[in-house]
Amino acid sequence: MQRFLVFVLFLSSSLLKAQNFTSGARSSSLSGASSTFSDVWSCQNNQAGIAFLKNAEAGVYYENRFLLKELSGASFVFATPVSKKSSFGFCYTTFGYSVFRQSKAGLSYAMKLSENFSAGLQLDYFTTGIQDPMNAYGKRSLVTGEAGFIARLTSQVTVSGHLFNIVRARLAEYNNELLPVILKAGIQYKFSEKLLLVGEAEKQTYLGPNFKGGIEYVPAKDVYLRAGASSFPASMSFGTGVLYKGLKLDIASSWHPILGVSPQFSMSYVFSSMKKADSNP
């Protein structure tokens, strides 16, 4: 039974991107189209985004894929400005359970190179652990990095790019097993203060391209409704969020036609309630 679960987890970690999954229920409700956003979850999704933060912020995230505890993931993120143009961030993510677990700790730095353009870098410490009866696999740790940019072309249009595993780090010597390289390019169009459209193309080593996108609508002040879809794996997502002073609560769920439902939840806090206009850039 353990060997079967390890096989399932290997498969899910590859096809469902456990190596560097998107954090934050806002992003999850938009099927992971998140590289254009500038919030605390940018510590995990695109480090360039934290350069636009005006206050320190921290958040926690949890997801349960297909309602299986063995396929659960969680994240903690923190980011703070250190000057008018730059910010530091930290993220920690974990996925799996006692038999198979992946984790990543990252330290990031981002800077605004102009009023509407930012770039960010992150140093990652990545660990994969497998506990099997023969102890044939054990644990493997490595260091890699990621980088990204965000460009606000106009008041309505934002574009982005992000690259994970820029040094092509290897998980194992056998068969030259690489940690996947993941390239993302995103675009965001803000129709109005009430309506936002995002799209993203993603290419991961060994897998076909994934196109994902979503829409965010604000029916009332500080209330958000979201929906999205992705092509690989083919799935749909939806969610909602509320903002109360500096506290942001978001819930989401994605749906796969064969594997079922995956709920997500995140909570973050801005250590100042002054900048509501920047809560969902």
C-alpha positions as CSV (number, residue, x, y, z in Angstrom):
1,M,0.0,0.0,0.0
2,Q,2.8,2.4,0.8
3,R,4.5,1.8,-2.5
4,F,1.2,2.5,-4.3
5,L,0.8,5.8,-2.4
6,V,4.4,6.8,-3.3
7,F,3.7,6.1,-6.9
8,V,0.5,8.2,-6.8
9,L,2.3,11.0,-5.0
10,F,5.2,11.0,-7.6
11,L,2.6,11.3,-10.3
12,S,0.7,14.0,-8.7
13,S,3.8,16.0,-7.8
14,S,4.8,16.0,-11.5
15,L,1.5,16.7,-13.1
16,L,0.1,19.0,-10.4
17,K,3.4,21.0,-9.9
18,A,3.9,20.2,-6.3
19,Q,7.5,21.3,-6.7
20,N,6.5,25.0,-6.8
21,F,2.8,25.2,-6.4
22,T,1.0,28.6,-6.4
23,S,0.2,30.0,-3.0
24,G,-2.8,32.1,-1.9
25,A,-6.5,31.2,-2.4
26,R,-6.9,34.3,-4.6
27,S,-4.5,32.8,-7.1
28,S,-6.0,29.4,-6.7
29,S,-9.5,30.7,-7.5
30,L,-8.0,32.1,-10.7
31,S,-6.5,28.7,-11.6
32,G,-3.0,29.8,-10.6
33,A,-2.8,32.9,-12.9
34,S,-0.9,35.0,-10.4
35,S,2.4,36.2,-11.8
36,T,1.1,39.8,-12.4
37,F,-0.1,40.3,-8.9
38,S,1.7,42.5,-6.3
39,D,0.9,41.1,-2.9
40,V,2.5,39.1,-0.1
41,W,1.9,35.9,-2.0
42,S,4.4,37.2,-4.6
43,C,7.0,35.7,-2.3
44,Q,6.0,32.4,-3.8
45,N,4.4,33.3,-7.1
46,N,6.6,36.0,-8.6
47,Q,9.0,37.8,-6.3
48,A,9.0,41.0,-8.3
49,G,5.5,41.7,-6.9
50,I,6.7,42.5,-3.4
51,A,8.6,45.6,-4.6
52,F,5.2,47.4,-4.8
53,L,4.2,46.6,-1.2
54,K,3.9,49.7,1.0
55,N,3.5,47.8,4.3
56,A,4.7,44.6,5.9
57,E,2.4,41.7,5.4
58,A,2.2,38.0,6.5
59,G,0.0,35.2,5.3
60,V,-0.8,31.5,5.7
61,Y,-2.2,29.1,3.0
62,Y,-3.6,25.6,3.0
63,E,-4.8,23.4,0.2
64,N,-6.2,19.8,0.2
65,R,-6.0,18.3,-3.3
66,F,-8.9,16.0,-4.1
67,L,-9.8,15.8,-0.4
68,L,-6.8,13.4,0.3
69,K,-4.8,14.3,3.3
70,E,-1.7,12.8,1.6
71,L,-2.0,15.5,-1.0
72,S,-2.1,18.5,1.3
73,G,0.1,21.6,0.9
74,A,0.7,24.6,3.1
75,S,2.6,27.9,2.9
76,F,3.8,30.7,5.1
77,V,4.8,34.0,3.5
78,F,6.1,37.3,4.9
79,A,7.3,40.4,3.1
80,T,8.3,43.9,4.2
81,P,9.5,47.0,2.4
82,V,13.0,48.1,3.4
83,S,13.0,51.4,1.4
84,K,10.7,53.2,-1.0
85,K,11.9,51.0,-3.9
86,S,12.8,47.6,-2.4
87,S,11.4,44.8,-0.2
88,F,12.6,41.6,1.4
89,G,10.5,38.5,1.6
90,F,10.5,34.9,3.0
91,C,8.3,31.9,2.1
92,Y,8.1,28.3,3.3
93,T,6.0,25.7,1.5
94,T,5.4,22.0,2.2
95,F,3.5,19.3,0.3
96,G,2.8,15.7,1.1
97,Y,2.8,13.6,4.2
98,S,5.1,11.3,6.2
99,V,6.0,8.9,3.4
100,F,6.6,11.5,0.7
101,R,7.2,15.2,1.4
102,Q,8.6,18.1,-0.5
103,S,9.4,21.5,1.0
104,K,10.9,24.8,0.0
105,A,12.3,27.7,2.0
106,G,13.0,30.9,0.0
107,L,14.5,34.3,0.8
108,S,13.7,37.0,-1.8
109,Y,14.6,40.5,-2.7
110,A,12.8,42.8,-5.1
111,M,13.4,46.3,-6.4
112,K,11.4,48.9,-8.3
113,L,13.7,49.9,-11.2
114,S,11.2,52.6,-12.2
115,E,7.7,53.6,-11.0
116,N,6.0,50.9,-13.0
117,F,8.7,48.2,-13.4
118,S,10.1,45.8,-10.8
119,A,12.4,42.8,-10.7
120,G,12.9,40.2,-8.0
121,L,15.2,37.3,-7.1
122,Q,14.8,34.4,-4.7
123,L,17.3,31.9,-3.3
124,D,15.5,28.5,-2.6
125,Y,16.5,25.6,-0.4
126,F,14.5,22.6,-1.7
127,T,14.0,19.2,0.0
128,T,12.4,16.0,-1.2
129,G,12.0,13.1,1.3
130,I,10.8,9.5,0.7
131,Q,10.4,7.0,3.5
132,D,10.2,3.5,2.0
133,P,10.6,0.1,3.8
134,M,14.0,-0.5,2.2
135,N,15.2,3.0,2.8
136,A,16.4,3.2,-0.8
137,Y,15.4,6.8,-1.4
138,G,15.9,8.8,1.8
139,K,16.2,12.6,1.5
140,R,17.7,14.9,-1.1
141,S,18.3,18.7,-0.6
142,L,19.5,21.2,-3.1
143,V,19.8,25.0,-3.6
144,T,18.3,26.7,-6.6
145,G,16.8,30.1,-7.4
146,E,14.0,31.9,-9.2
147,A,13.5,35.4,-10.8
148,G,10.8,37.5,-12.2
149,F,9.6,40.9,-13.4
150,I,6.4,42.9,-13.5
151,A,5.8,45.8,-15.9
152,R,2.7,48.1,-15.5
153,L,2.5,49.3,-19.1
154,T,-0.6,51.4,-18.5
155,S,-3.1,52.0,-15.7
156,Q,-5.0,49.0,-17.1
157,V,-2.4,46.6,-18.6
158,T,0.3,44.7,-16.6
159,V,2.6,42.0,-17.9
160,S,4.9,39.7,-16.1
161,G,7.5,36.9,-16.5
162,H,8.9,34.4,-14.0
163,L,11.4,31.6,-14.1
164,F,11.8,28.9,-11.4
165,N,15.0,26.8,-11.1
166,I,17.2,29.2,-13.0
167,V,20.3,27.1,-12.3
168,R,18.7,23.8,-13.5
169,A,19.4,22.0,-10.2
170,R,19.2,18.2,-10.2
171,L,17.2,16.1,-7.8
172,A,19.3,13.0,-8.4
173,E,22.4,11.9,-10.4
174,Y,20.7,8.8,-11.7
175,N,19.2,9.5,-15.2
176,N,20.1,13.2,-14.7
177,E,16.9,13.8,-12.9
178,L,16.3,17.6,-12.9
179,L,14.1,19.7,-10.7
180,P,11.6,21.0,-13.2
181,V,12.3,24.4,-14.8
182,I,9.1,26.4,-14.9
183,L,8.6,29.5,-17.1
184,K,5.6,31.7,-16.8
185,A,4.4,34.8,-18.7
186,G,1.3,36.7,-17.6
187,I,-1.0,39.5,-18.5
188,Q,-3.5,41.5,-16.5
189,Y,-6.2,43.8,-17.8
190,K,-8.1,46.0,-15.4
191,F,-11.4,47.1,-17.0
192,S,-12.4,49.1,-13.9
193,E,-12.1,49.2,-10.2
194,K,-14.7,46.4,-10.1
195,L,-13.5,44.1,-12.9
196,L,-10.1,42.4,-13.5
197,L,-9.1,39.9,-16.1
198,V,-5.8,37.8,-15.9
199,G,-4.2,35.3,-18.1
200,E,-1.0,33.2,-17.9
201,A,1.0,30.8,-20.0
202,E,3.2,28.3,-18.3
203,K,5.7,25.7,-19.6
204,Q,7.3,23.2,-17.3
205,T,10.1,20.7,-18.1
206,Y,8.7,17.4,-19.4
207,L,5.2,18.7,-19.6
208,G,3.1,20.4,-22.3
209,P,2.1,24.1,-22.0
210,N,-0.6,25.2,-19.6
211,F,-2.8,28.1,-20.3
212,K,-4.8,29.5,-17.4
213,G,-6.8,32.6,-16.6
214,G,-9.6,34.1,-14.6
215,I,-11.8,37.0,-13.8
216,E,-12.2,38.9,-10.5
217,Y,-15.4,41.0,-9.8
218,V,-16.0,43.3,-6.9
219,P,-19.8,43.3,-6.2
220,A,-19.4,45.4,-3.1
221,K,-16.7,47.3,-1.2
222,D,-14.0,44.8,0.0
223,V,-15.9,41.8,-1.3
224,Y,-14.4,39.8,-4.2
225,L,-15.8,37.0,-6.5
226,R,-13.5,35.0,-8.7
227,A,-13.5,32.2,-11.3
228,G,-10.9,30.7,-13.5
229,A,-9.9,27.7,-15.7
230,S,-6.7,26.0,-16.9
231,S,-5.9,23.7,-19.8
232,F,-3.3,21.3,-18.4
233,P,-4.5,19.7,-16.3
234,A,-8.0,20.7,-17.5
235,S,-9.8,22.1,-14.5
236,M,-12.0,24.9,-13.3
237,S,-11.8,27.1,-10.2
238,F,-13.8,29.6,-8.2
239,G,-13.6,31.5,-5.0
240,T,-14.3,34.5,-2.9
241,G,-12.5,36.9,-0.6
242,V,-13.2,39.7,1.9
243,L,-11.1,42.5,3.3
244,Y,-11.6,43.8,6.8
245,K,-9.3,46.6,7.7
246,G,-5.9,44.9,7.4
247,L,-7.1,41.3,7.4
248,K,-7.7,39.4,4.1
249,L,-9.6,36.1,4.0
250,D,-9.9,34.1,0.8
251,I,-11.4,30.7,0.1
252,A,-11.3,28.8,-3.2
253,S,-11.9,25.5,-4.8
254,S,-10.7,23.9,-8.0
255,W,-12.5,21.1,-9.8
256,H,-11.0,18.3,-12.0
257,P,-13.5,16.3,-14.0
258,I,-12.0,13.0,-13.0
259,L,-10.2,13.6,-9.7
260,G,-12.7,15.9,-8.0
261,V,-12.6,18.9,-5.8
262,S,-9.6,20.6,-4.2
263,P,-10.4,23.2,-1.5
264,Q,-8.0,26.1,-0.6
265,F,-7.9,28.7,2.1
266,S,-5.6,31.6,2.9
267,M,-5.4,34.4,5.4
268,S,-3.1,37.4,5.4
269,Y,-2.6,40.5,7.5
270,V,-1.3,43.9,6.5
271,F,0.5,45.6,9.4
272,S,-1.2,48.8,8.6
273,S,-4.8,49.3,7.4
274,M,-4.1,52.6,5.5
275,K,-3.6,51.3,2.0
276,K,-6.9,49.6,1.1
277,A,-6.6,50.7,-2.5
278,D,-3.5,48.5,-2.9
279,S,-5.1,45.4,-1.4
280,N,-5.7,43.6,-4.7
281,P,-3.4,45.3,-7.4
